[in-house]
């Protein structure tokens, strides 16, 4: 479905395209990996590991405020414990305390830069922030993860949503170099070209996507029919 500006919508029911519709994931909270929960038998109730187990249990059962209280207490005792930092961040996100959750994820990533769950959740939360804040935080993340295509692509999409198409293309092309042939990155580059009026380049990328569909590499949620319809208009 083509939007009023000629760009392709991310789904057949879209009322106009948003560059972030495909790559940007909803701010769903990824759970804690099993290694973040360590249970030792024969521990006292006030033992940190026992309290961590209780906090983790409260979190998994949906008792988010109780979990946060426990994680806060543990965090005051040891702010370097990666398990506590991550659990606290998830609890804050579940409670809708976005600003505090973002800060908690930043702290988690500072101490545990390989934490994929923290990075994923933080990027999801950034979607609800204003463009200036999101760009600043994504730039900071990109400094830490220069080889992460998802962070780079997300930065490009935010620029696209803000209407800065030159910057959007810059980062989306960087992301494409980091993850060549990614359908989602190709799609977002095509949408940007489409919005800029560079329909020839947009059409070339749409054709690449259709070829990928023929090769069976697209997932079931990809709006391939919308891409086909838009390409038919551009021919």
TANOR-V704416 format. One line per field, one symbol per residue. ss: DSSP state (H for helix, E for strand, L for the rest). Layout:
ss->???
This chain:
ss->LELLLLLELLLLLLLLLLHHHLLLLLLLLLLLLHHHLLLLLLLLLLLHHHHHHHHHHHHHLLLHHHHHHHHHHHHHHLLLLHHHHHHHHHHHHHLLLHHHHHHHHHHHHHHLLLLHHHHHHHHHHHLLLLHHHHHHHHHHHHHHLLLLHHHHHHHHHHHHHLLLHHHHHHHHHHHHHHLLLLHHHHHHHHHHHHHHLLHHHHHHHHHHHHHHHHLLLLLLLLLHHHHHHHHHHHL
